[in-house]
């Protein structure tokens, strides 16, 4: 009974932080939609360049030939069973049926500047912008890097320089870099309180809402926690630093230089305050998302001009095994893994309901997926597809990439802490190996009472649900497992565990 009383108190206290207008919007609209820029919010509009063919070159800085070669043909996509495992196929055997059932609205696959696949369905169209939610975060972070290169701000600059309310108390030490890495220490986690997240999405005054709810819980850079609040604060700082609206800065620095074909929208909190949703309010078309991916793939260079700082792109794609590499500068990097995962440079911008700009620099691949829902782990699917297109294999087609049989054993880190993994006799319903995970819970409290992990690909196993994630990345040398790198949110580092009795 006490538990329910406390939950009720927390619920009521959260309602009190919301205005009546915001609470009404949460009740009426409830679940965010890719159509919210048309049905719910006022917007700033960024005009497109009105080109006839999105595969043609940029009008702003013409290329000598078309940006992409239109080599679209169904056979350019490998058979779905080669990159979509049984647990992800939604009980379909036909790729078109899979796209329909997965609620995909657009899928574009490009390799070596050739369009291998382009399809629109479930209400999607190449010329219709849709809200891409947290893909916005990556674009805002990229604009912040541009502003830093121009000298308008520094990534190590304090938030308090832009928002006076942050000058007092523990918030005074939070920097823009902390916000971009989701390590600000703010007491917020998107998945823990959906009512509060709804408040952030529907509020009619973003800046006021942020100042009211942005409380600290940890020292900066000690706790990873995915929080849309951080990117909203980042956007406020960016606009104040460049003295422009997000829409005008995006148009000047990316939209016009890249000759984006279609218009884009930036959703705003209200006509009165006109604060943009910098955590998830951009509405874009899939072809223009591809162009942004091309910019990042080419190291921030467009038609010979450095648009995005090279150091920023390098920081996004390169991993450092001394820290958790799964999220960097508002881009994700923890999807499908193979051998030499330390040098895996795949990364992606990702948004609610499965909006993706996936980039694989080594494979020269860009994939954009948008959708009404996300019923699959698209980051893993796209990683497998990329590997298959570039190398002709992945862990589904080549069993030599599957090191699961060597995972069992006892592992120890430098502090003498132990973990033991035992292979369970039964596979799960998708025929994936399951592992019994034994360790001292007083030493690894972040894992709580979780005792079973699932093999995710050829060199990793783990668990993910909502905002909780645990993963082991196995270190393989000369065909033998040497140990694994361990991370469990909210850890900000990786721990190496060496396998006993090698």
N, C-alpha and C positions, 0 to 999 in steps of 0.2 A: 504493500500500500504506500509506504514512504517513497518508494521508487517512482510511482505514478504521480504522487504529489509534487516531487521535485521536477519531473518532466513537464508537468502542467505549469509550474512556476516559470521554468525556462521558456516554454512556448509563449506564455503570456508576456514575459519580459521582451521577447523578440518582437511580438506584435506592437508593443509600445514604441519600438524604435522605428516603426514604419508609419508614414503619413497615411491618412484615410484614403487618399487617392491611390497611393502605391498599393495598399492592401486590396483595394477594389480591383486594380489591374491584375494582381496575382490571382484573385478569385475568378475574375471573368476570363482571362486569357490562359492562366495557369501555365501550360507547357509552352516554352518558346518555340517559334516556328521559323522556317527559312523564308516565310512570306511576311515577317513582322515589319519589314521596311515599307511594305505597302498597306498593311492593315492596322498597325498599332502606333508606329512612331513617326514623328516628323524627321526629315532628313536634310542633310546637305548633299548636293549632287555634284559629282565630278564628271564632266563630259568626256565621251570617248572621241576617237579620231575619225569615226565614220568611214573606216576602210572597208572595202568590199570583201576581202578575204583575210581571215585571221592568220593564215599561213604566209601572207605576204610580209614584206619588210616594213620596218618602222618608218612612218612619215617624218617623225621628228629628226631622226638621224638615219637616213636611208642606208640599208645594207646593199651589197652588190647583187645579192640574190635573195630569194624568198627565205624568210626566217626558218620555216620548216618545209620539208618535202612531204607532200600528201601521198603517203604510201599505204593508205588505209585498206586493209583486207582482212576478213575474218581469220584466215590462216596465219596471220602474223601474231596472233595470241595463242600460246600453247594450250593444249587441252587442259580443262579446268582441274582434272584430277592430279595434274602434275604440280599444281601450286596451291590448290584449295583442298585441305585435308577433309576427311569425312566429317569431322566435328563442326566444320564451317560451311558445308555445302548446302545447308538448309533443305536437305532431302531432295535435291535436284540433281539431274545429270546433264542438263543442257545449260550452256552458259547464259543464253538469253533469259531462260527461266530463272536462273540464279540472280541475275541483275534485277529482274522484276521483283522477285521475292525478297531480295535484300534491300529493297526500297532505294536503289541507286537512281539518282537523277542525271548524273553525267559521269562518264569514264573516258579519260583521254590518256593514252600511253604513247610516249615518245622516246625513241632511242636513236642516238647519232643524228639528231635533227630530223628524223623521219617519223611521221605520224603513223604508228602501227595500228592504232585503234581509236575510234572516236564514236561515242554513242550517247544519245540523250533519250531519256524515258521517264516514266513516272512523273510527268509534268515538267521535266527539265527541258531547257532549250539553250542553244549556244548564245543567244542574244539577250537572255533574261537574267539579270542579277538576282542572286539568292543570298540570304544572310549566311555567312560562313563562320559565325561565332568565334571560337578562340583561334582560328587562323589569323584573326585580327591581331592577336597578341604578337605573333611573329612579325607581322608587318610594322606594328608600332615599335617593336624593339629594333627592327632594321632602320626605321626612320630616326630612332634615338641615336643609333650608331652614326648615321649620316650627320646628325646635328653635332655629335661629339667631334667628328672629323672636321667639321666647319668651325669648331670653337665656340658654339653656342652653349655647350654644357660639357661636363665631364662625367663619365660613368661612375667615377668614385666621388662625385659631388653629393652632398647631403640633400635629402628630400626637404629638409628644413629651409634650404636656400630658396625654395619655390613655394612652400606651404608653411607660413609662419606658425601655424598651430603645432607643427612638429618640432619646434625649437625647444620645448620643455619636456622633461621626463625621458623615459627610455627610448622614445621614438626618434630622438635627436641624432642617434648614430646610424640610422638607416640610410643607405645610399641607393642610387639608381641601379647600380650593379646588383645589389641585394634583391631589388624588386624584379629584375630581369631573370634572376636565377631561382626565384621562389624561395629564398632563404632570408626573408626580411625579419622573421621572428614575430610577425603580426599574428594575433590570435584569431585565425580564420583558416578554415579548410573547406573548399567548395562542397565536398561530399558529406560533411558532417551536419550541415544545417541548410537544407534546401529552401526553407522559408527566408532565411537571411540572404541567400543567393538570389532568390526571387526579388527581394527588396532592392538589391544592387541593380538587377536587370530592369525593373520597372519604375524605380524612383524617378520623380520629376525634378530632382536636384542632386546630381551626382556628387558635386563637391561637398555639399552640406552632409549628405549621407556618409561619405567617406570620412570626413572629420569626426563624425559621431561614433562610428563603429570601429575605426582603426585603433585597436588596443594591442599592446605588445604582450607576448607571453614568453618569448625566448630572446636570447641575445642574437643579433644578426649573424648569419652564416653558421649557425649551429643546428638548425632544424629545417629539413625540406618539407614543405607543405604547399600543395598546389592551391593557389588562391587567386581568383579573378580580381580581388580587391587590389592586389599588388600592381597589376597592369593598369587598372583604372588610375591609381595614384601616379604611375609612370607617365600615363598620357596627360594628366594634369600638369606635371612638371615639364613635359615636352612642349606643350602649347605655350606655357609661360616663358620657356627658354627661347623659343624661336619667334615668339610674338605673332603667331599665326594660328588659325584654326587647323585642326587635324586635316580637314578636307583640302584646304589650300596648300598645306605643306606636302601632303601626299601627291596632289596634282603636280606641284612644281618639281618635286624631287624624283618621282617614280612614274606617275601616270603619263605626263607629257614626254619625258625623255624616252620612255619605252614605246610610245605611240600606241597605248592601249586602245583597242578597237571600240570597246563598249563603255557605257557610263557605269559608274560605281556610286553607291550610296553610303553615307555615314549616318547611322541612326543617332538621334539626339535625345536627351532626356526630356526636353520641353521647348516650346517656342520661346519661353521667357529666358531660360538659362542657357540653352544651346550648348550644353556639355556633351561631347561625343562619348559613346560607349567604347572606350579604347580597349576594353577587355574582350569585346565580342560583338561589335556592332556594325562591321563592314558588310556590305552586300556586293558581291562580285560575280562575274561570269566565269565559267570554267576556262574558256580560251585565254582570258586575261590572267587567270591564276597560273596557267602554263607559262605565260610570258614572265611572270614574276619568278617562277621556278627556273626558267632559263637564265634569268639574271643571276640568281644565286649559284646555279650550276657552273656558270662561267666566271666564278670568282668575283661577282659584283660588277663585272665589265659589260657594257652594252655598246655595240658599234664602236669599239675602241676607246670608250670613255669609262673611267672608274666611277660608277654611280654609287655603289655601296663599298665602304672601306674594305680593303683586302683583309686586314687584320680581323675584322668582324666575321667574315665568311670563314676564315681559317679557324677561328675560335668556335664557330658553330659546328664544324664538321670533324675536328680533331678531338680525340679522346685522351683523357689523362687518367690512368689507372690509380692515381693517388686520391682521386675523388670520384664520387658517383657521377657517371657521364650521361645518365639517361635523360637529362634535361639541361639545355644550355641556351641562354639568351632567348628564351621563349620558343625554342624549337625542341622537339622530342628526338631521342636517339636510342630508345630501348625496345627495338622490335625483334625481327628475325636475326639470329646469329649463326655464323658458321665459324670454321677455323680462322685463326688470326683475327679474332673479334676486336682486339686492341686497335687494329687499323681499319675497322669497318667505318666508312665515312657516310653511310646512309643517314639522312635526317629528314624530318618532315614537320610542317606546320599542321596542326590538327585542331578540329573544332567539333563541338557537340553535334550529334547525329551523323558523325562520320564524314566531315569535310576535311579533305587532305590535299596538301601540296607535298608530294614525296619526291626527294632528290637523291640520286645516287651518283656522285661525281666520278668514281672510278669506272662505273658502268655506263656513264654518259646517258643516264635515264632520268626522265621526268614523268611522273604519273599524277594526274589529278582525279580525285573521286569526290563527288558530292552526293548528298542523299537526304531523304526525309527521316530515315532512322539509321542506326548503326547496330546491325544484328551480328556483325562479325568483327574480328580483330583485324581491321584493314591494315594496320601498320605491319603486322606479321605477314599477311597475304601479299602485300605489295613488295615486301622485302624478298619473299620467296620468288615472286614473279620476276623481280629485277635480277636476282641471281640466275634464274633459269634463262632469261633472255640474254644475259651477258656471258655466262659460263657454261650454259647447256645442262646445268644440274642444280639440285638443291637437296635437302635432306629427305624429301619425299621420293625423289627419283634415283638417288644414289645412296645406298645404305652405308657406304664407306664414310659418309659424313655424320653417321649416327654413332655417338660414343656412349649412349645410354648404358650399355652392358657394363661399362667400367665405372659408373657413378657410385656404386655401393662401396662403403668403407667408412673409416674414421678419419676425420680431418681436424687439424689443430692450427690455431693462429699463433702469432708471436707472444700473446699474453697467456698462452697455455690453455685457452678455452677450446672445448671440443664440441664437434658436431658429428653425429653418426647417421648415415643414410642406409636404409635397408630396402631392397626391392620387394614390394608387395606382390603376392602371387596372382592377384586379380588385376586385369586391366580395367580402365574405366569404360563407360558405354561407347566411347569413341575409339577404343583399342589403344589408348595411350598408357604408357607405364606410369605407375603410381609408386611413390616412395614414402616410407615411414621416416619421419624426421625426428631425431632424438637429440636433445641438448638440455642444459640446465636453464630453466626458465628465469631463474634469478639473475643469470648473466645475460640473457637475451630476452629481456622483457618486451622489446618491440615486436617480437613474433607472437606474443601472448600464448594462447593455448593451441595454436595451429600445429598439427602433428603430421599432416599429409601434404605432399607436394606433387605436382604433375610435371612430366617432361614436356617442355614447350617446343623444343627443336633439337637438333643434333648435339648441341653443347650446353644446353641450359635447362633448368627446371625451376619451378616457382609456383607462385600463387598470386592472383590478383582479383580483388572484388571491391568495387567502389573506390574509395581512397586508400585502400590497403594493398600494399604490394611487397612481395618478398621474391628475390631471385638469386640463383647461383649461376655464374658464368664459368664454365669449366676451362681450365688451362690445359691445353693439349700440346705436347711436344713429341715429335716423331711417332705419332700414333698412339701415345699413352697419356692418360689423364694424370697430371702432376698435382692438381689441387683445384680450388675454385675461388673466384672473387665473389664476395657476398655483400648484398645490399638489401636493406629492408627499410621502407619509409617509416620514420622520418630521418633516417641516417643521411648525412651529407658526404660520407666517404665510403670507400670500398674497403673491406677487410679481406686479406688473403688467408685462406686455410689450405695448408699443405696436407696431402694425402699420406697417411701412415703406411709404412712397410712397402715402399716403392721398390 
